[in-house]
Amino acid sequence: MVRLRFIVTILTISVVLILAVYLRNSGDRLYNQIESEQRRQNRLKLQLRQKQLRLEGLINPARLSESLSK
C-alpha cells in the first residue's frame, strides 16, 4: 500500500512538472508570436504613413501648381 502511494505520488509530481514545462513553452511561443505581429504591425503602419505622405505630396495644391507650370 505504501509502495502504491509512493508510485502515485511520483507519477503525479511528474505529470505536474511536465504540464508546467508544456505551459511555459506554450506561453513563450505565444509571447514571441505576439511580439512578431506587433513588429509587423508597426512596420505596416510606417509603410502606410509613408504612402500617405507621398499621396499628400502628390495632391498638395502647391505641388500641383508646380507640375502645371512646367
N, C-alpha and C positions, 0 to 999 in steps of 0.2 A: 504494500500500500504506500509506504514512504517512497519507494523507488518510483512508482507510478506518478505520485505527486511531484517528485523531483523532475521527471521527464516532461510532464505537462508544463511545469514552471519554466523549464529551459526552452521548450518549444514556444511558449507564449512570449517570452522575452525576445527570442529570435525573430518571431513574426513581427513584433512591435518595432524592433530595430530595423528590419528590412523595410517595413512600411514607412518608417521615419526617413530612411535614405531615399526611398522612392519619391516621397512627397517633397523632400528637399530638392532633389534633381528636377522634379516637375516645376517647382517654384522658380528655380534658376532658369529653366528653359523658358518659362513664361516671361520672366523679367527681361531676359535677353531679347525675346521676340518683341516685347513692348518697346524696349529701347530702340531696336532696329526700326520699328514702324514710326516711332517719334522722329528719328533722324530722317527717315524717308519723307515724312510729312513736312518737316522743316525745309528739306531740300525742295520739295514741290511748291511750298509757299514762296520760297525765294525765287524759283523759276517763274511763278505766276506774277510776282511783283515786278520782276524784270520785264516780262512781256507787257504788263500794264503800263510801265514807264515808257517802253518803246512805242506802244499804241498811243499813249498820250502825246508823245513827241510827234507822231505822225499826224494826229488830228489837231494839234495846237495851232491856233489861228496865226500866230507869228511864223510858225514853220510853214504853214500853207501859203502865206503871202510871199515867203522866201522862194518857195517852189514855183509859184506862179510868175514871179518877177524874172526868173531865169529863162 
